[in-house]
Amino acid sequence: MNYFFNQIPVKIGLSILLIETALLSIIGVYYVSSFHREIDQRVHEKLILPGMLMSQRALNYDSVENPRVIEELVQESVLETFITRQNGDIFYAANERLIGTNIEMILAPEEQFQISSGSERNQQVSFKMDSGGHARSSLSHIRHNDRHLGYLYIKIDATKVAQEKRTIVLLFLLGSLLTILLTTLFEAFYIHRLVVPRIRAIASVLKRAEAGDLNAQVSLFGAKDELYALITLVNRMLKTVDESISTLSRTQDALKSSEERFRELSDLLPEGIFELDVDGYFTYVNLRLCKVLRYSREELYHTLRFTDVLVEEDRLRSEENSRKRMAGRLNVIAEYRAIRKDGTILPVMVNAVSFGHRGELRGLRGIVVDLTEKNRLQKQLWQTQKMESIGRLSASVAHEFGNPLVGIHWLLMDIEKSPDLDESKKQLVQLGLNECSKLKHLITNFQAFAKPSSGEVKSHDINDIISDILLLYRKFITDKGVEISHDYQRGLPRVPVVKDQIHQVLVNIVMNGLDAGATEIALSTMQREDEVLVSIRDNGCGIADENLDHIFEPFYSTKSEVEGTGLGLYVSYLIVRNHHGDLQVESALGKGSTFILSLPVENRPRDTIAPSE
């Protein structure tokens, strides 16, 4: 059954049949309504004629006593007729029993509208009687010289009128059905003779083409109409498809060969190569990346996302960078910590760009570099440089402090052996020897600076770190006549730092302020977006503009050679950068200096903090 109704000829026939039915229905409603209105108008004009004649004195009132007179005028079978006064009392009637009765007492419910409406025009009502027949009544005003004298009531048998209306409807329905039947037969004949054979020929050839026979052609026959043009296009299309498939087959062979070359060359590269779809899933990796991550291609393809092979702390940053790269707003190299299949962690460097096809974004492609060996060599280089710097510093300390300190130490020992010393002077000599021991211990500790920090990162409140510094150094600072103050922002987020390293940075900056002759030093803290800021402001001599660009360089110092080595701010800057923060300075000669230390808060994505250099 479904196959039958899905056939094109059946669909066309049904569509035409529905259109014809709709049009004939609209036309039928219009013409049947017109005929009905014409019949009603004809009856209406007949029923108002007696009232008009009585108003013109051309017909006597007593004519209603003989129904035949009224029947001859209205040319319909009269059932009831009478004349009422203005108040509705009947005073002329064919039925004498109605004389003296009020009109409201004898009218049917459907006719009460004639009285209640109060219209000055002739009122006519059609209704169905209790006997089953149809009736039509008319209530006409009787006037003379603009005086309202009463009403003329006429009720006729309207059964013939109703029958006439039904006959009109029936004739139209029969004519419509005959028209639809003849039209349908003609359409079926036309479609099956001229349309169906060519459609079946096209379908047969297309089935052969679907089976792989692209050389099949539809025979051209029939009139040169739209179907003839369609057959021509189908034949041309099959020929074009055959040629395109041949070309495509050659292109696919070339692409396959090119893909094999690309895969072989990609697998020979020393760095990892990858492609991601728009959701971040791996769609391609080379052999090197599989070895770095220790996954097989099958385990990565469409199964793992790039963020799945990163430590949890780096995933949000990676996702944000990926969104920016896909939007074309980021073109920088990023470093992350990757997780191998066995759970080991390694540092990697990633660079990627977005790619697409015909304006549609497809994903990202890029490279992954294993930084394990690079970081190891870099740490070795840093340690070597640090040891070299400490060696220079130690040599300077040994030269400038060591020899005089030894001389002073032996001199005091000789004085201590003198028999002429009283007890108070011996105590002073012993105090000098103790201070020499302290200086020797200080030099020993300074030489131990070459040893690397433990690098243990913990979350700290920066306000607590500053408070510890003030507790340890406040007396030393105030004894120099310097006023030190602080202004903390409460409720700051914690920062992940190596505490002793940040302690060293803050002490170095404060001591530089003391060396610059400051009389006031102020420390303050605040939060800016995802960073915590520490400001150290002094009113010392300040820094000249030509020196500002060099103060963080190693061994650069504006102090004399015996007062400093130029390593304090350099080491401080390295510590801050290793914490993924920043250290800036604002200064003017004679107006003091302000150092601003910024550190990332605890929940911001970050890399591993390297030990202090």
C-alpha positions as MATLAB code, in Angstrom:
seq = 'MNYFFNQIPVKIGLSILLIETALLSIIGVYYVSSFHREIDQRVHEKLILPGMLMSQRALNYDSVENPRVIEELVQESVLETFITRQNGDIFYAANERLIGTNIEMILAPEEQFQISSGSERNQQVSFKMDSGGHARSSLSHIRHNDRHLGYLYIKIDATKVAQEKRTIVLLFLLGSLLTILLTTLFEAFYIHRLVVPRIRAIASVLKRAEAGDLNAQVSLFGAKDELYALITLVNRMLKTVDESISTLSRTQDALKSSEERFRELSDLLPEGIFELDVDGYFTYVNLRLCKVLRYSREELYHTLRFTDVLVEEDRLRSEENSRKRMAGRLNVIAEYRAIRKDGTILPVMVNAVSFGHRGELRGLRGIVVDLTEKNRLQKQLWQTQKMESIGRLSASVAHEFGNPLVGIHWLLMDIEKSPDLDESKKQLVQLGLNECSKLKHLITNFQAFAKPSSGEVKSHDINDIISDILLLYRKFITDKGVEISHDYQRGLPRVPVVKDQIHQVLVNIVMNGLDAGATEIALSTMQREDEVLVSIRDNGCGIADENLDHIFEPFYSTKSEVEGTGLGLYVSYLIVRNHHGDLQVESALGKGSTFILSLPVENRPRDTIAPSE';
ca = [
       0.000    0.000    0.000;
       2.804    2.409    0.878;
       4.549    1.595   -2.405;
       1.382    2.410   -4.318;
       0.960    5.846   -2.750;
       4.689    6.599   -3.065;
       4.611    6.322   -6.861;
       5.016    9.641   -8.677;
       1.994    9.163  -11.015;
      -0.205    8.399   -8.000;
       1.127   11.436   -6.148;
       0.537   13.665   -9.184;
      -2.995   12.314   -9.666;
      -3.864   12.722   -5.996;
      -2.430   16.239   -5.940;
      -4.504   17.281   -8.969;
      -7.571   15.579   -7.485;
      -7.168   17.480   -4.217;
      -6.673   20.770   -6.058;
      -9.791   20.155   -8.210;
     -11.827   19.215   -5.143;
     -10.737   22.351   -3.309;
     -11.489   24.607   -6.286;
     -14.876   23.009   -6.961;
     -15.743   23.281   -3.271;
     -14.957   26.994   -3.270;
     -16.870   27.572   -6.512;
     -19.775   25.408   -5.253;
     -20.082   27.298   -1.998;
     -20.100   30.574   -3.890;
     -22.684   29.614   -6.541;
     -24.958   27.626   -4.217;
     -24.992   30.568   -1.818;
     -25.815   32.894   -4.708;
     -28.724   30.685   -5.833;
     -30.004   30.458   -2.273;
     -29.849   34.229   -1.865;
     -31.692   34.649   -5.181;
     -34.485   32.248   -4.081;
     -34.769   33.976   -0.699;
     -34.910   37.387   -2.388;
     -37.642   36.229   -4.740;
     -39.770   34.890   -1.849;
     -39.054   38.027    0.168;
     -40.332   40.293   -2.623;
     -43.507   38.207   -2.962;
     -44.289   38.352    0.756;
     -43.865   42.135    1.060;
     -46.174   42.792   -1.938;
     -49.567   42.506   -0.019;
     -48.365   44.891    2.704;
     -47.283   47.428    0.111;
     -50.663   47.196   -1.636;
     -52.596   47.674    1.618;
     -50.472   50.695    2.524;
     -51.313   52.146   -0.898;
     -55.091   51.310   -0.455;
     -54.870   49.062   -3.498;
     -55.841   46.028   -1.433;
     -58.634   45.909    1.161;
     -58.062   44.652    4.692;
     -60.816   42.093    4.369;
     -58.893   40.340    1.601;
     -57.003   38.463    4.327;
     -60.226   36.691    5.208;
     -59.917   34.820    1.912;
     -56.429   33.117    1.778;
     -56.759   32.553   -1.978;
     -56.449   36.268   -2.619;
     -53.125   36.368   -0.784;
     -52.013   33.091   -2.423;
     -52.543   34.587   -5.870;
     -50.402   37.570   -4.876;
     -47.488   35.656   -3.260;
     -47.825   32.620   -5.564;
     -47.190   30.311   -2.595;
     -49.396   28.160   -0.378;
     -50.611   30.428    2.471;
     -50.933   28.746    5.893;
     -51.990   31.751    7.954;
     -52.752   35.450    7.401;
     -54.182   38.255    9.592;
     -53.967   41.991   10.296;
     -53.200   43.460   13.741;
     -53.612   46.863   15.158;
     -50.593   48.881   16.244;
     -50.757   47.303   19.721;
     -50.679   43.790   18.234;
     -54.409   42.848   18.610;
     -55.786   40.925   15.607;
     -58.879   42.434   14.011;
     -58.887   40.814   10.502;
     -58.088   37.097   10.049;
     -58.939   34.146    7.840;
     -59.436   32.186   11.062;
     -62.150   33.968   13.037;
     -60.966   32.422   16.326;
     -57.839   34.578   16.115;
     -59.782   37.878   16.093;
     -59.195   39.758   19.330;
     -56.070   37.715   20.152;
     -52.705   39.411   20.570;
     -50.061   38.461   18.024;
     -47.539   37.473   20.694;
     -49.825   34.655   21.801;
     -49.784   32.799   18.507;
     -46.303   33.366   17.040;
     -43.752   30.552   17.112;
     -40.578   31.145   19.205;
     -38.543   31.721   16.070;
     -40.989   34.481   15.014;
     -40.818   36.485   18.229;
     -37.770   38.223   16.800;
     -40.078   40.048   14.348;
     -41.761   41.862   17.215;
     -38.840   42.211   19.651;
     -36.534   43.782   17.051;
     -38.891   46.753   16.609;
     -37.628   47.346   13.082;
     -39.645   49.559   10.737;
     -38.738   47.271    7.846;
     -40.467   44.108    6.713;
     -39.422   41.167    8.889;
     -39.298   37.599    7.511;
     -38.330   34.391    9.328;
     -37.836   30.819    8.058;
     -38.329   27.980   10.568;
     -39.277   24.365   10.869;
     -42.797   23.529   11.991;
     -43.792   20.852   14.480;
     -45.257   18.795   11.624;
     -41.785   18.583   10.071;
     -42.422   20.963    7.191;
     -40.712   24.264    6.553;
     -42.531   27.588    6.919;
     -41.690   31.213    6.244;
     -43.548   34.126    7.866;
     -43.631   37.820    7.031;
     -44.633   40.712    9.249;
     -45.149   43.905    7.188;
     -45.979   47.394    8.415;
     -49.238   48.935    7.110;
     -48.949   52.725    6.734;
     -51.055   55.508    5.359;
     -49.928   59.110    5.081;
     -46.894   58.273    7.278;
     -49.225   56.842    9.930;
     -48.530   53.400   11.294;
     -51.858   51.565   11.217;
     -50.830   48.050   12.084;
     -49.184   44.840   10.784;
     -49.927   42.306    8.029;
     -48.865   38.772    9.013;
     -48.488   36.113    6.286;
     -47.174   32.550    6.849;
     -46.532   30.351    3.826;
     -45.523   26.731    3.306;
     -41.751   26.955    2.439;
     -41.242   23.215    1.931;
     -41.024   23.673   -1.841;
     -38.485   26.481   -1.372;
     -36.294   24.237    0.813;
     -36.660   21.429   -1.704;
     -35.586   23.772   -4.476;
     -32.460   24.687   -2.507;
     -31.603   21.039   -1.887;
     -32.078   20.298   -5.563;
     -29.559   23.013   -6.483;
     -27.000   21.556   -4.041;
     -27.569   18.008   -5.325;
     -27.217   19.042   -8.982;
     -23.955   20.849   -8.220;
     -22.573   17.846   -6.332;
     -23.425   15.501   -9.192;
     -21.844   17.866  -11.707;
     -18.701   18.202   -9.562;
     -18.326   14.440   -9.132;
     -18.747   13.920  -12.864;
     -16.152   16.615  -13.602;
     -13.659   15.089  -11.137;
     -14.195   11.591  -12.529;
     -13.684   12.627  -16.147;
     -10.672   14.789  -15.284;
      -9.058   11.990  -13.259;
      -9.496    9.498  -16.073;
      -7.940   11.906  -18.547;
      -5.026   12.663  -16.220;
      -4.382    8.963  -15.570;
      -4.346    8.262  -19.286;
      -1.988   11.160  -20.007;
       0.438   10.373  -17.148;
       0.673    6.626  -17.849;
       1.145    7.116  -21.581;
       3.540   10.058  -21.624;
       5.206   10.369  -18.165;
       5.465    6.973  -16.473;
       7.493    5.148  -19.184;
      10.203    7.807  -19.211;
      10.360    8.012  -15.417;
      10.738    4.218  -15.250;
      13.470    4.357  -17.877;
      15.368    6.960  -15.803;
      14.937    4.891  -12.597;
      16.172    1.723  -14.349;
      19.348    3.413  -15.606;
      20.023    5.022  -12.197;
      19.744    1.596  -10.503;
      22.316    0.250  -12.966;
      24.546    3.238  -12.177;
      24.134    2.534   -8.457;
      25.328   -1.018   -9.094;
      28.468    0.383  -10.780;
      27.465    0.477  -14.448;
      28.203    4.161  -15.166;
      28.171    3.538  -18.931;
      24.378    3.038  -18.923;
      22.356    5.691  -20.796;
      18.640    6.523  -20.884;
      17.023    6.198  -24.312;
      15.628    9.475  -25.619;
      11.987    9.232  -26.703;
       8.798   11.261  -26.447;
       8.198   14.978  -26.806;
      11.026   17.410  -26.146;
       9.581   18.605  -22.866;
      10.994   18.889  -19.341;
      11.342   15.098  -19.013;
      13.269   14.988  -22.274;
      15.628   17.656  -20.881;
      15.896   15.689  -17.609;
      16.891   12.516  -19.477;
      19.559   14.492  -21.339;
      20.920   15.863  -18.061;
      20.936   12.393  -16.457;
      22.928   10.961  -19.377;
      25.354   13.873  -19.200;
      25.641   13.534  -15.409;
      26.429    9.799  -15.612;
      29.160   10.493  -18.121;
      30.617   13.271  -15.944;
      30.476   11.093  -12.823;
      32.306    8.299  -14.662;
      35.053   10.710  -15.667;
      35.186   12.259  -12.175;
      35.506    8.873  -10.488;
      38.411    8.000  -12.742;
      40.101   11.295  -11.899;
      39.292   10.855   -8.203;
      40.779    7.376   -8.202;
      44.030    8.726   -9.604;
      43.984   11.579   -7.079;
      43.395    9.179   -4.202;
      46.360    7.087   -5.267;
      48.519   10.212   -5.344;
      47.210   11.344   -1.932;
      47.841    7.919   -0.447;
      51.412    7.983   -1.715;
      51.873   11.528   -0.372;
      50.405   10.542    3.002;
      52.811    7.625    3.267;
      55.751    9.930    2.537;
      54.495   12.448    5.109;
      54.082    9.735    7.762;
      57.553    8.322    7.134;
      59.193   11.771    7.269;
      57.157   12.753   10.327;
      58.223    9.610   12.178;
      61.881   10.461   11.457;
      61.651   13.886   13.135;
      63.333   14.252   16.557;
      60.372   16.204   17.981;
      56.765   15.187   18.615;
      54.144   16.138   15.997;
      50.395   16.179   16.713;
      47.014   17.259   15.374;
      43.889   17.915   17.466;
      40.248   18.321   16.496;
      38.165   21.261   17.736;
      37.332   19.324   20.937;
      41.012   18.755   21.722;
      41.169   15.021   20.853;
      44.263   13.626   19.123;
      43.721   12.884   15.440;
      47.385   12.361   14.521;
      50.680   11.814   16.368;
      54.091   10.845   15.038;
      56.302    8.064   16.384;
      58.457   10.442   18.458;
      55.453   11.762   20.446;
      54.312    8.193   21.109;
      57.747    7.426   22.544;
      57.769   10.605   24.646;
      54.308    9.943   26.129;
      54.700    6.128   26.012;
      51.275    5.652   24.393;
      50.481    3.880   21.148;
      48.734    5.691   18.313;
      45.585    3.614   18.869;
      45.500    4.651   22.545;
      45.703    8.338   21.619;
      43.534    8.653   18.490;
      40.031   10.028   19.275;
      40.375    8.630   22.824;
      42.525   11.104   24.752;
      42.527   14.870   24.647;
      45.701   16.922   24.833;
      44.792   18.089   28.342;
      44.490   14.430   29.450;
      48.278   14.034   29.123;
      49.010   17.153   31.242;
      49.146   17.534   35.003;
      45.942   18.893   36.489;
      47.488   22.279   37.406;
      48.355   22.976   33.735;
      45.070   21.921   32.132;
      43.134   25.166   32.560;
      46.025   27.178   31.129;
      46.336   24.761   28.203;
      42.592   24.963   27.437;
      42.706   28.769   27.534;
      45.746   28.835   25.229;
      44.027   26.410   22.827;
      40.934   28.644   22.621;
      43.117   31.682   21.910;
      45.089   29.816   19.242;
      41.878   28.671   17.524;
      40.698   32.278   17.575;
      44.024   33.386   16.085;
      44.883   35.527   19.119;
      47.917   33.603   20.411;
      51.165   32.710   18.708;
      53.604   31.960   21.515;
      55.429   28.905   22.794;
      54.096   27.496   26.079;
      55.633   25.137   28.595;
      53.667   22.459   30.463;
      54.212   19.342   32.535;
      53.125   16.178   30.735;
      52.162   12.829   32.283;
      53.410    9.663   30.641;
      51.319    6.506   30.541;
      53.388    5.122   33.452;
      52.633    8.224   35.553;
      56.029    9.908   35.320;
      56.068   13.670   34.748;
      58.247   15.504   32.269;
      58.482   19.161   31.170;
      57.512   19.849   27.559;
      57.418   22.874   25.269;
      54.434   23.179   22.906;
      53.891   25.369   19.860;
      50.729   25.038   17.796;
      48.603   26.860   15.223;
      44.995   26.472   14.146;
      44.084   24.995   10.767;
      40.883   24.642    8.774;
      39.381   23.888    5.394;
      37.390   26.307    3.250;
      36.917   28.702    6.126;
      35.815   26.006    8.604;
      38.002   25.532   11.693;
      39.216   21.929   11.976;
      41.534   22.068   15.019;
      45.168   22.583   15.987;
      48.459   21.126   14.784;
      51.869   21.637   16.338;
      55.018   20.227   17.887;
      55.978   18.960   21.356;
      59.590   19.231   22.602;
      60.817   17.187   25.583;
      62.584   19.687   27.872;
      64.019   17.135   30.296;
      67.540   17.221   28.858;
      67.378   20.935   28.154;
      66.366   21.744   31.732;
      69.117   19.491   33.091;
      71.747   21.253   31.003;
      70.308   24.655   31.895;
      70.466   23.858   35.611;
      74.041   22.750   35.194;
      74.827   26.016   33.404;
      73.113   28.082   36.111;
      74.977   26.232   38.835;
      78.276   26.726   36.989;
      77.617   30.441   36.560;
      76.614   30.750   40.189;
      79.699   28.960   41.360;
      81.798   31.201   39.131;
      80.126   34.280   40.627;
      80.563   33.001   44.164;
      84.181   32.186   43.376;
      84.785   35.764   42.332;
      82.977   37.035   45.391;
      84.858   34.654   47.684;
      88.156   35.766   46.214;
      87.200   39.376   46.784;
      86.124   38.652   50.356;
      89.307   36.662   51.064;
      91.413   39.473   49.659;
      89.593   42.380   51.268;
      88.610   40.817   54.589;
      90.584   37.631   55.093;
      94.155   38.924   55.392;
      93.325   41.951   57.577;
      91.103   39.746   59.717;
      93.977   37.270   60.281;
      96.316   40.110   61.215;
      93.826   41.573   63.643;
      93.172   38.139   65.139;
      96.933   37.458   65.797;
      97.452   40.985   67.056;
      94.679   40.604   69.625;
      96.072   37.219   70.678;
      99.487   38.837   71.294;
      97.895   41.644   73.269;
      95.934   39.110   75.300;
      99.266   37.447   76.349;
     100.687   40.742   77.636;
     101.226   40.557   81.466;
     100.515   44.283   81.892;
      96.844   44.050   80.960;
      94.287   44.532   83.660;
      91.115   42.545   83.777;
      88.911   45.118   82.020;
      91.302   45.378   79.067;
      91.526   41.607   78.822;
      87.735   41.522   78.502;
      87.889   44.054   75.655;
      90.539   41.963   73.872;
      88.438   38.835   74.313;
      85.435   40.709   72.874;
      87.532   41.628   69.811;
      88.569   37.981   69.343;
      84.915   36.916   69.498;
      83.976   39.474   66.839;
      86.765   38.164   64.611;
      85.312   34.665   64.980;
      81.878   36.003   64.002;
      83.336   37.634   60.880;
      85.080   34.391   59.972;
      81.794   32.503   60.441;
      79.988   35.095   58.300;
      82.482   34.630   55.462;
      82.066   30.860   55.733;
      78.261   31.195   55.455;
      78.593   33.532   52.516;
      80.728   30.980   50.665;
      78.027   28.374   51.333;
      75.668   30.495   49.195;
      76.783   28.402   46.201;
      74.743   25.470   47.476;
      71.264   25.228   45.790;
      68.038   25.812   47.746;
      65.760   22.880   48.594;
      63.084   24.446   46.362;
      60.206   23.172   48.536;
      57.098   25.058   47.430;
      54.326   25.691   49.958;
      51.372   28.048   50.141;
      52.054   31.096   52.317;
      50.392   34.359   53.284;
      52.735   37.070   52.018;
      51.730   39.229   55.004;
      53.107   36.563   57.376;
      56.433   36.467   55.494;
      56.786   40.253   55.794;
      55.864   40.092   59.476;
      58.631   37.526   60.063;
      61.162   39.848   58.389;
      60.061   42.830   60.476;
      60.291   40.732   63.645;
      63.890   39.725   62.881;
      65.240   42.984   61.450;
      63.137   45.777   63.028;
      65.607   46.415   65.874;
      68.564   46.376   63.475;
      66.790   48.898   61.208;
      65.510   51.203   63.950;
      68.947   51.244   65.587;
      70.155   52.899   62.382;
      67.584   55.664   62.887;
      65.313   54.428   60.073;
      61.530   54.371   60.527;
      59.893   51.265   59.022;
      56.105   50.863   58.528;
      53.722   48.437   56.847;
      50.198   48.500   55.321;
      48.668   45.039   54.727;
      45.591   44.242   52.666;
      43.737   41.632   54.682;
      42.297   38.443   53.209;
      44.876   38.116   50.438;
      44.950   34.763   48.607;
      47.904   32.553   49.448;
      50.897   32.338   47.115;
      52.893   29.169   46.300;
      56.539   30.069   47.076;
      59.798   28.827   48.556;
      59.646   30.845   51.753;
      63.364   31.304   52.404;
      63.888   32.503   48.808;
      61.162   35.192   49.007;
      62.525   36.087   52.469;
      65.923   36.620   50.858;
      64.431   38.850   48.118;
      62.623   41.140   50.562;
      65.646   41.440   52.876;
      67.921   42.296   49.923;
      65.595   45.122   48.820;
      65.224   46.504   52.366;
      69.007   46.430   52.911;
      69.524   48.259   49.603;
      67.217   50.979   50.925;
      69.315   51.284   54.064;
      72.480   51.506   51.972;
      70.818   54.276   49.896;
      70.546   56.440   53.027;
      66.806   56.081   53.542;
      65.230   57.396   56.757;
      61.814   55.844   56.003;
      60.926   52.454   54.544;
      57.274   51.459   53.904;
      56.025   47.984   52.946;
      52.485   47.409   51.607;
      50.515   44.538   50.027;
      47.512   44.332   47.721;
      45.804   42.017   45.184;
      45.577   42.749   41.442;
      43.508   40.206   39.467;
      45.333   36.861   39.905;
      48.500   38.341   41.432;
      49.619   39.535   44.876;
      51.761   42.694   44.899;
      54.346   43.726   47.507;
      55.562   47.335   47.396;
      58.812   48.372   49.197;
      59.233   52.162   49.117;
      62.167   54.139   50.565;
      63.124   57.825   50.574;
      66.811   57.214   49.885;
      69.030   58.762   47.260;
      67.261   57.022   44.397;
      68.691   55.588   41.174;
      69.837   57.564   38.140;
      68.001   56.943   34.862;
      71.121   55.591   33.151;
      71.468   52.925   35.869;
      67.838   51.709   35.968;
      68.256   49.389   32.961;
      71.274   47.644   34.546;
      70.409   47.157   38.225;
      69.249   43.547   37.706;
      72.416   42.563   35.829;
      74.984   40.348   37.629;
      77.946   42.143   39.226;
      76.515   45.542   38.388;
      76.680   47.884   41.372;
      76.856   51.621   41.978;
      78.567   51.005   45.315;
      82.301   50.937   45.754;
      84.047   47.610   45.261;
      84.400   47.022   48.995;
      80.723   47.772   49.694;
      79.041   45.392   47.274;
      79.451   42.754   44.581;
      76.375   43.527   42.452;
      74.727   40.127   43.057;
      71.887   41.017   45.465;
      69.303   42.359   43.017;
      70.408   39.939   40.294;
      69.782   36.930   42.564;
      66.512   38.493   43.763;
      65.333   38.939   40.173;
      66.159   35.291   39.320;
      64.244   34.058   42.366;
      61.147   36.076   41.447;
      61.215   34.978   37.792;
      61.565   31.337   38.884;
      58.361   31.869   40.877;
      56.682   33.071   37.622;
      56.428   36.545   39.080;
      57.977   39.895   38.240;
      60.180   42.471   39.970;
      60.012   46.087   38.827;
      61.508   49.325   40.123;
      60.403   52.952   39.956;
      63.013   55.509   40.977;
      64.334   58.986   40.413;
      67.604   60.426   41.589;
      67.130   62.200   44.931;
      63.482   61.035   45.316;
      63.846   57.481   46.602;
      62.907   54.136   45.045;
      59.902   51.812   44.962;
      60.339   48.087   44.237;
      57.153   46.203   43.240;
      57.190   42.417   43.626;
      54.317   40.470   41.929;
      53.607   36.765   42.575;
      50.862   34.551   41.101;
      48.116   33.449   43.501;
      47.620   29.829   44.461;
      44.846   28.889   41.984;
      46.535   30.386   38.879;
      48.078   27.798   36.498;
      51.862   27.726   36.879;
      54.893   25.610   36.142;
      57.280   24.047   38.645;
      59.212   26.657   40.635;
      62.913   26.155   40.105;
      65.350   26.372   43.023;
      66.939   29.712   43.715;
      70.064   30.485   41.800;
];
